Amino acid sequence: MDIQKIGIVGAGQMGNGIAHVCALAGYDVVLNDISQDMLDKAVALVDRNLDRQVSREKISADDKAAAMERISTTLVLKELGPSDLIIEAATERETVKQAIFEDLLPHLKPDTILTSNTSSISITRLASRTDRPEKFMGFHFMNPVPVMQLVELIRGIATDEETFKACKAVVDKLGKTAATAEDFPAFIVNRILMPMINEAVYTLYEGVGSVQSIDSSMKLGANHPMGPLELADFIGLDTCLAIMNVLHDGLADTKYRPCPLLTKYVEAGWLGRKTERGFYDYRGDTPVPTR
């Protein structure tokens, strides 16, 4: 299948990054969100990030201008209907994702491929709520999308070979590397990463170490580029909690029980960088640990 036009649902942290790399690779992109403000911010962020690539001589000014020309935005979901491939990048809540796909279905071409950027939710279950489970799969980008090289491709139980090959061809054209994962809770990256972050929160909760000492220990002792609590703030504590809940519910193993302190931060609305407070307070010139 020849994919030329890509529809992206959600203009947040992941959606704008996906729009960036798809447009730069030569695809026509239609970016959708329920907020015009989010769409405007997303396009402005793509523009700034492309400028950064130009300044580092990774792309030319002409490449940037052509990429920006390929991106259009819409508040109307049905305008994504003519797309060859749709990538849903909305919030990590299954009910929200299901509602998006149900609203899209009446407007799609018969051969449109549906994908979700979910980091943990069952692809098989999402696909079963559509009229094309054989043309549905997981298309999980890593954050930040323009920088990270990996894309997890997750087949649902009904995903056909043609759909997989078409999505793999898109990953190749983006210049990224595909890792094929089975459709089990949190797939590969988050199955390994999120329990580590959750354990770091338990280490803080139990008083074994402070925010600063935990992050410094993992950066200097394990050579991680970011400490686990700093990384959790970057990802979003609500997303971390949602993935841990999927692991706990889906695998029925107590080792995946979300730390109560993680739940408390989310209940407080302290979600990390996007709300300016999480395990660090970002409202000043320098991040300050909150515990």
Buried (B, 14 or more C-beta within 10 A) or exposed (E): BEBEBBBBBBBBBBBBBBBBBBBBBEBBBBBBBEEEEBBEBBBEBBBEBBEEBBEEEEBEEEBBEBBBEBBBBBEEBEBBBBBBBBBBBBBBEBEEBBEBBEEBBEBBEEEBBBBBBBBBBBBBBBBBBBEBBBBBBBBBBBBBBBEBEBBBBBBBEBBBEEBBEBBBBBBEBBEBEBBEBEBBBBBBBBBEBBBBBBBBBBBBBEEEBBBBBBBEBBBEEEEBEEBBBBBBBBBBBBBBBBBBBBBBEBBEEEEBEBBEBBBEBBEEEBBBBBBBBBBBBBEEEEBEBBB
